[in-house]
């Protein structure tokens, strides 16, 4: 039996007390995760009183992040010649993650303009300026730097 907390996303909303069940003995371990806030991700190990180690994977975020599979386009404002297609893989109210194909190159700190359609009933168009915060292989993580065109549609989409 896996711990119900493993891989769980915890939002930064104050005190976070979570009950973690030991897969070895079944004991309930009450854990205060609020001490780990401030870091975005963390792999922890909870030690049960039976001496069993329970691995916990956590992701502290200010906003819910929804996994997606949306086509879009980008323009790199830091390198005006660079434009291309992207695949939006996740969205939140404060940022976006996407992948690119081919030889696209970004640097942390690049300013981009993104455009994509949500897969909601209205195929709502979203346009937003972002800054690149991290890059791993072809995965690019960005933070929104401008107001989101069609904010109401994005909020509704993320709440579905």
N, C-alpha and C positions, 0 to 999 in steps of 0.2 A: 504494500500500500504506500503510495507516494504522499508526501506532505502536501496539504492543500495550498501551501504558500509558494511552492517551487515554481518559479517563472512568473509569479504574480506581479502585476504592475501596481504600485502603491502611489497614490497622488499625495502631494505635499499639502495636507489640510490640517496640520496640527499634530496632536498626539496620535500615534499609530500603535495600538496594542493588538497583537495578532496571536491567535491560538495555533500552535504548531503541534501536530500529532507525530509522535515518534513511530517510524515504520517498523522498528524492532520490538518495542514493548507496548506500544499503543498509548503511552502516557501523554497527557496534555501538557505542553510547555507554553506558558504565557510569556511572550517576548515583546519588549518595547522597541519598535523599529524607529521611533522618532529621533533617536540619537544618531541614526545613520543618514538623516536628511541633510541636504546640502550637496551630497554627491549624487550624480545622475544615475549611475549604475553601481551595483555591488554584488559580489558573490561572497556570501557569508556561510558560516558553519555554526549551527546551534548544537550545543552539547546537552544531551538529555541526562537525567540523573542515573540512567542505566549505563552510562558511559558510551552511548551510541552517538555518532556524529551525524547530524542532519544537514545536508547541503541546501542552501537557500539562494536562489537567484532573484535579485530585486532590481527594479527600475523605477527610480523616483523621478517623476515629471510633474511640471505644473499643470499641464494639459494632457487630456486623453489623446493618444496617438492611434489612429485607425489605419489598418493595413488596407492598401488599395492596389489597383492594377489599371492605371489610367494613362492614356497617351497624351503627350503634350509637347510643347516646343519651348526652347530657351534661347535667349540672346545674352551673351556675355558682354556686359557694359564695360568691363575692365579691358576687354580685348574685342573691339567692335567687329572684327572679322569673323568671330566665332559664333555661329548659330547652329542649332541642330535639334534633333528629336530626343525626347526623354520618355521614360516610363516612370510615372509617379508610383512609388511603392508604399508610402505612408504619408499621412497628413495629420496635423493638429491645428489648434487655433494660433500657435506661435511659430510653426515651422513645417518643413516638408522634407521628405527623403525621396530621391529618385536615382535611377540608373541611366547611363548613356551607353550607346554603342559606338564602335569604331575608335578613332584616335582622338576623341575629344579630351582636352586637357583643361583642368581647372586648378586654381590655387586657393588655399584658405585665404579668405578676405576678398575674393572676387565678388563683384556686384553683378547680379543676374536679374533679368526680367523673365518671368515664367508665365505661360499661358496654357491652360488645359481645361477640359470639360469634365464635370462630375458625372458619374453614372447614375444620377437621380432621374426622376421622371421628366424633368425639364432639360436635361443635359446642360445644366447651368455652367456658364463660362466663368472661369476664375482667372484673373490677371493680378500678379503681385510682384513687387521687387523684393529680392532676398540678398543675403550675404552668405557666402559659403563658410560654414563653421568646421566641417570635417569631411575628409575624403578617405574612403577605403576601397581600393581597386576601382571599380566602375560605379560604386555607390557614393552619392553626394548628399550630405546633410546640410540644410540651410535654415536660417532664421528669417522670418518675415521682417522687412524693414519699412514697409509702406502699408497703408491701409489696404485691405483686401477688397478688390472690386467684387461685388456680390457677396458680401459678408454674411447676410442672412441665409443665403443658400448654403454656404459652407457650414455655418452653425447647425443648420437643420440636418445636413448630411452627416456631420460628426455625431449627432445625437440619435441617429437611426440605429 
